[in-house]
């Protein structure tokens, strides 16, 4: 599914273009289970609840904006991915992609549910280690890891470092030699496959910063260099073709080129690398129009692709790894806002301003991402109105939901919620306009607890040394 992108400013006043597929919902009070977490429901009194807790109580206790995470839903998604890729027919590894969202509570949950963890910075590694994650179950990504980050990763014994350049090969080898250890590594390869997504989140085409090219021989040269280094052990090859992908056909081309390089390595060096990692990027439903595959379907299709390509190349099937992040944490969370102002523009739409905005969800402005929204603090029988949910920032592109229908009687003080915000919203949050970042609250079985506290003015001033 394609998601076009435009600069935040020039499109801020567009009306719905002719033919835009935004049907008026039959019932604005229905919470579509495709985009809401498993325990989110609208109760008989019309108020939404999650994990057995009334959203009004969450707002009163923790304030808004608020990221509300359904722990049961998230754990269930971990189990679904684990079961899909580790059963009688398939034995593969699932690495949760920490860049989607990471905190210590989440690290403990994914570890409990049998998942490994992929990190891409020294900070993410620090969070994982502080939460007690076994370093052997951590993979370390990144296109420009610092010497300090590499030293720390080797020192604590991360299970694999995915090298992204010749410089990193040298740095990792030197760090391992200094400590007298052998560090396991994978090579991130660029396979020339561009997923049908926004230009900025498609990562496997040639003209981009990640990986070493299969086509120009850079990846093969990286293999030759690593094999010669006694303190490095080459586990295999890593490929990632983009984000928010609904069709696995792109993985078929990627797997063919990765397996082709495996065959070249076998023929040239007499060894068959034991693993390949096809990355992540599997999509989720942000609106009812999105139709993501189940983990079981993805597992069947990816493993069939790899087996077929290996049969053609006369290779034994390597161990497979995948890295879902958004697909696990994205649907588990919604962002709860309070409406501040409602501004009708006759003949256009109504602007509904909430107490958050691009500081807690930059994706709409950055990627033109699409979201759903619902009035959750009460039920309404009012007619649907075309609305644009916007934030409080001094920026015309400060849009949370570009086009949506809300009840025509929505008013200041109402609570609205935007589902599927677990991935990248808190991770990419900022202090633009010196707005404090929201808290993250986990709900489960009628209990709620803060897992990432709300920032305060004191936090904002602490780094300002004057």
Secondary structure by P-SEA (a helix, b strand, c coil): cbbbbcccccccccccccccccccccccccccccccccccccccccbbbcccccaaaaaaacccccccccaaaaaaaaaaaaaaaccccbbbbbbccccccccaaaaaaaaaabbbbbbccaaaaaaaaaaccccccbbbbbccccaaaaaaaaaacccccccccaaaaaaaaaaaaaacbbbbbbbbcccccccccccccccccccccbbbbcccaaaaaaaaaaaacccccccbbbbbcccccccaaaaaaaaaaaaaaaaaaaaaccccccccccccbbbbbccccbbbbcaaaaaaaaaaaaaaaaaaacccccbbbbbbccccccccbbbbbbbcbbbbcccbbbbbbccccccccccccccccccccccccccccccccbbbbbcccccccccccccccccccccccbbbbbccccccccccccccccbbbbbbbbbcccbbbbcbbbbccccccccccc
